[in-house]
Amino acid sequence: MVETGLNQTELGKIILAACFVTDLGTVLALGIIFASFNKWMLLFVVVAAVVIALAPPFSRWFVGRYGGRVSQLEIKYFLFLLFGLGSLAAMANSEAVLPAYVLGLAVAGFFLEEKTLTSRMRTMAFSLLTPFFFLKAGLFISLKAIVAGAGLIAVLLFVKVLAKFIGVWPATRIFRFVPREGMYTTLLMSTGLTFGSISALFGLTHGYINQTQYTILVTVVVLSAVVPTLIAQAFFMPKMEQGLVQEASSGVTPEEGGN
């Protein structure tokens, strides 16, 4: 969606916002249901509340004072916040990505103003951090379990996609989406690669599921991300203005192009 420029349209923003709410709900459920309510949890809640409350104004001051240097102190600052809160969450037996999502929500307005910093953080995440996570997640997959559980994988994939259709497609009709855009939205909302993998890995590392169950779940998650997305892009891709497509392909956002 970012590469095609669809994220700059109203439909793209709706889909991304819906995905954000869905993922945040998933992480909150993991964090609350499986958390250990002890001194570490108390420390995590207190520190996270203080950091998230102070992050927006302090980030503006810090980046204004120390940003733009060769050492990229602003990127180190945000990575420090992410890793620090994530470590506290892990010690509290909660999900480390939970504070990252809440922190991102808190500083979203600041990042809208800092286009260059946003691009650098995105590059850091997609080129370094995300690949390491998926490499770790893939190391626990058993090919033997995939072959043995092929039938169960097909059934779970069908149930997952069907459940998303039941939940999303009627909503697109209620809010009077064009049928093509409604189907595109429904198919993209059927995916769940990142947080499906996070949930499965959380269950495996904490002993709630075994490797065979993990393999089946992750395979279903990957297929649910690939198959609906390919169908959506091939047959239901919304039409956009030519100028928006050209700006997206050249790496210039509409806001930047208008300045």
N, C-alpha and C positions, 0 to 999 in steps of 0.2 A: 504493500500500500504506500509506503514511503517512496519507494523507487519509481512508482508510476505517478506519484503526485496525488493519489486518491485521498491521502490523509489530510490534504488541504481543503477538501470539499466537505459539505455538511454531512453527507452520508458517511464519509470516512471518519469524521470526528465522532459521529454517533457510535459507529462500530468500535472504535478504540476506547471510547468512554465506557461502553457496555462491557468490553473485555476487561477493562481496569476494575470495574465494580465486581465482576465475576471472580477475577483472580484475587482481589482483596478479600472477598468473602471466603474463598477457599483457604487462604493463608490464615485468616482470623480463626476459622474453624479448627485448623490444625494446631494453631498456637494455643487455643483455649482448651480443646478437648484433651490434648496429650501433654500439656505443660505440667511441670512440677511446681506446685505452689509452695515455695520455700523462700529462704532469704535471697537466693539468686534471682528469683522471679520478682521479688520486691525491689531489689536493686535495679533490675532491668527496667521495670515499669517507671521508677522514679527518674532514672537517668534518661530514658527515652523521652519521657514527658518534658523534661527540662530542655534537652537538646532540640526536640522538634519545635518547642515553643520559641526558642531563641534562634533557631537556624535561619529563618527568613531575614530578620534585620541584621544578624551578625554576618551572614553570607554576603550581603550587599556591602557591608563595611570592609570585610576581609578581601573580597575580590577587588573592590575599588582601591584598597590600600596596597595590596600585594600582587594583584593580577597583572597579566601581560608580561611577565618576566620569562627568561629562558628556562628557568627551573620549573615552571608550571606549578607554582605553589597552590593555585586554586584547585587544580585536579588532585593534588596530594591531600588537600584539606577535605574534599568531599569523599575521597577514598578512605581517609582516616575515620570520618564519621560512619561510613557504611560498614567498614570492617570492625570498628569498635562496637557499634550497636549490634552487629551480627554476632560477634563473639559473646556478648552478654546474653543475647537471645539463646544461643546454643548452650551456654552454661545453665540457663534456666529450663533447658529441655524444650524450648519453644522452637519455632521455625525462624531461621536466620534472615530469611527474605522479608519477613513481616515488617521490621523497622525500616528496611529499604523502601518498601512501598509507601509507608506512612510518611517517611522523610521526603520522598519524591513528591508526594501530594502537597506537603507543606511548602516546598521550595519551587513548585511548578511555576508560579508567577514570576519568580526571579529568573528562571531559565528561559521563559518566554522573551525576556528582555536581553538575554545573553546568547545570541544565536551561535556565535563562534565557540563559546564554551560548551554549549549543548552538542555541537557537532563533534568536538573533541572527546567529550564523555561518551557519546554514542560510539565513536571509533574505538575507544578503549574497551568498552563493554563487548562489542561484537567481534573485535579482532583478538582479544586476549581472555577476558573473563568467561564469556559464554562458551567458547570452545572447550575450555578446561572442564566446565561443568558437564557438558554432554559427553566428553571423553570418559569422565568418571562414571557417569550413568550407564554408558555403553559397555564398560568393562564387566558389569555384573550380569549382562544378558547371556543366556545359555541357548545356543543354536538347537541343541537337542530338545529343550523345553518348547521352543517355537514349533518344531516339527510335530512333537507329540501333542501340543495344545492348539493345533491349527483350527480345529473345529470350534473350540471354545473362543479363540481369538475372533473368528468370524461372527459368532453370536454376540459377543460383547461389543464388537465394532458396530454391528447393526443396531443394538440396543442404545448405545451411546449416541449415534447420529440420529436415530429415531426420536430419542428423548429431547434432543436439541431442536429438532423440527417441530415437535409438539409444543415446545415452550416458546420458540422464537417466531415461527411462521405466522401463527394467528396474531401475534403482536404487531407484526409488520402490516397485516391487513387492517387491524384496528386503527393504526396510525396512518393509514392510506399511503403506504409505500407503493411505488410503481412495481408491478409484479417482478420485473427483471431485477430491480434493486432489492426487493424483498427476498428473492431467492438467493441473491449474492450475499446479503446480510446473514441469512440463515445458514448458508454453507460455511461462511467464515466463522460464525459463532459455534459451529460444530467442532472446531479445532480446539486443542488444549495442550499443545506440545510442552511448553515450558513448565506450566504449573502441574500438568499431569505427571511429568517426569519428576518434579520436585516432590510431589505427594508420594509417588511410588518409592523414590529414594529415601524419603523420610521414614516410610514404613519399614523398608528393608534394614536401614541402619539402626533403627530402634527395636528391631525384632518383632514387629507386628505381622510381617509377611515373610515368606521364605524366597529363595532365589527363583524357583519355578513360578510362583505367583507374581513376583516382580517382573520376570521376563514377559509373561503374558500381558500384564497391565501396561508395561512400557511399549510393547509391540502394538497394542490396541491404540495407545495414545499417539504413537508415531503415524500409524495408518490414518487415524482420525484427523491428523494435521495435514497429511499429504493428499489423500484422496479427495476430500471436499474442496480443498484449495485449488487443486488442478481442475476440477469440474467448474468451480466458480470462475477461475481465470479464463478458461477456454470457452465457456458458453454464456456466462452471466455478467461479465465485466461491464460495469456502468460506463456509459459514454461520457467523456469529459471534454472540456474546451481545449482546442489545439494548443493555445498558449500555455495552459497549465501543464500539459504533457511536456512541452519543450522546456519549460522552466525546471520541471522535475528532473528531466534527463540531463540537464546542464548543471544541476546541483544548486540552482538559485530558487529560493522560495518566492511565492507571490509577494510577500511583504518586502523582501530584499529587492525584487525586480521593480517595485513601484517607487523605491527611494532614489 
